[in-house]
Amino acid sequence: MVNKRRRGTELETAIYQATLEALEKEGFLKLNFGHVSELAGTSKSVLYRRWDTPFELAVAAIKYKIKTENSGQMDEIVWQGHSLKEDLEQLLNRFIVSIRTFDVYSTGGIMIESSQQQQNVLKKVLDEGIEIDIRAIEQILQRGQARGEIKYVNLKEEIKLLPFDWIRYQILIRGSLEQKDVQIIIEDVLLPTYLSALN
């Protein structure tokens, strides 16, 4: 019996799932196209045509996993909160999923041991992530304006990125973050900061 040849999204999903499986078993630094192609049931040439290195494939697979776990990219989500506080809770909890997912699959000193080329790939991913974070927080603030909670103005980028930078620090540097910490950052830092800056 001949296996059906997969294309497009079906093949891409199989490759990403195989990559994530390989990352879980072997780690970032041992990832190779041969093992991934075997797990995905495809050829190495298929991978070489799409990604220059296993490292780039790994980063793409992690981005796929994050988007899947969050049911979409963060700036494409329809927010369901009834207040600025509720919207911020949804936003930050989704962002926490993103950071924890990256942390799980990048175990093994990726930032320290990666080459200059790999660091350039990571910088590009980080820059793209920052743009998404900014668009997402702007959506939240616009919703707050529409509800009459705040008067929307252009905030400094550092203020928009404050919650995301704080979460990165808590998870990637300190290694822990609890739900009560999220409530503290929202109630004691973000709401006073945003309300003060926007009213």
Secondary structure, DSSP 8 states (H G I E B T S, - for coil): -------HHHHHHHHHHHHHHHHHHH-GGG--HHHHHHHHTS-HHHHHHH-SSHHHHHHHHHHHHHHHHTTS-GGG-----SSHHHHHHHHHHHHHHHHHHHHHHTTTTHHHH--HHHHHHHHHHHHHHHHHHHHHHHHHHHHHHHTTS-------HHHHHHHHHHHHIIIIII----HHHHHHIIIIIIHHHHHHHH-
